[in-house]
């Protein structure tokens, strides 16, 4: 892999980590709201957490798809 490709991979993982950290924050806020009986607010944060998880998964999926071109099977 070139240095540029390695940098892009690193960026992808940092971006995914940032999305996961945002998801974590929304989960904590959702829990607080549910404990306080604020169901609409809790639900909004729960869905926001899910959205960040989806974004992180997409980023990691794209990275995985790139590796399908790099990983070789015997006989390739």
Steps between C-alpha positions, in 0.01 A plus 500: 500500500615850428535761773196676355294181526616448858407857588157453346450182701604679818259783422218249446560341841524838672173608340331176604632545855359854510158371395515230767594757764199711397280190524633437849415854605146472366454168683596664830263791439220264394544303823477820706184610322333160540582499872335841526193375311574722200411240241495723190844644583636157587369359176652783297842433649461126462433545128789745472725235653377249245567745219861542610537122517368472144749763380789322672392167352485650151851639536633165619308316229662719235842421646418128497389519137830661405679203651320260270724632224814455711457164672603216275388139506736219403511482124412868446 
